[in-house]
Amino acid sequence: MAITGLSNQRYALIDPDTGFYGQNKPFTKAITSSFEPEYAEGSLYADNTRIEYAKELISGSLTLTENDNDPAIFGEILGLPYNETTGLLQFGTNSNPPFVGFGEIGEVSNAGIKQYEVRFFKKVKFSAGFPEYSTKTDSINYGTVEIQGAVFTNDDGDMLVTRRFSTLEEAQAALNNMFYTTAISPPTLAQPDSSSDPITASSTIAGNTLEYSITSANGATTTTGSAESTGSTTSIPAPTGDWQNGMKVKARNSDVQTGQNSSWSAVLTIALS
């Protein structure tokens, strides 16, 4: 795999009361990005032999090299007082770095096929980085800024999610959707042709997991899906077996029924409210 690019870094503050993200914004221009995971591990010995071993991801360190330390961005991610009118950014003991979500898109090439990988860190706390200045010489020197981020596990148990796409536009849309700003609104569900068996649907979201419940007049089934399906259309798996009281639902796209079982299908449209 060849690494061919890095771009589209974005961030958003996490609301400490709701756990959702605020408006996501462009970060500074990316030069390098590296993630170092940290693990907790341990072994159990018995009869002079190791019989158990566990290794769990518990945290990590994100190191970014950027082209600039934009005071407006740094003031926000570092919890520093910043005056937009004067441009004054104050570093001191009164800083209170907030938790933020941070994402980026890496370009990779494998066997000549280019892909765009979204990398999203769900909960990060950054520390300050400063450029190194030097005296003027007869050549031009470019400076960069290194920023350190402590990566935490989010409330849903995830720390980092990644996903690859064939186009940059798809990757950009997916990255934008990972900054969940509110709960997902109740989905719409295609009704079966039989009006005697009305179907209702509801949904809740916890962290990155969407749970939607589909209920008929005669029974219910619940399944779960990933919230990264936001903005797309997702097929709901059909219930299996005899679905309570011999309910017969004429499927929207099929007339097939077997005995007391239903051939059932529906479409769930997921969208942010």
Beta strands, then each sheet from edge to edge (+ up, - down):
strand 1: 2-13
strand 2: 25-26
strand 3: 30-46
strand 4: 49-66
strand 5: 100-110
strand 6: 113-127
strand 7: 145-151
strand 8: 160-165
strand 9: 188-189
strand 10: 199-206
strand 11: 209-216
strand 12: 220-226
strand 13: 233-235
strand 14: 267-269
sheet 1: 2+ 1- 5+ 6- 7+ 4- 3+
sheet 2: 2+ 1- 5+ 6- 8+
sheet 3: 9+ 14- 13+
sheet 4: 10+ 11- 12+
end
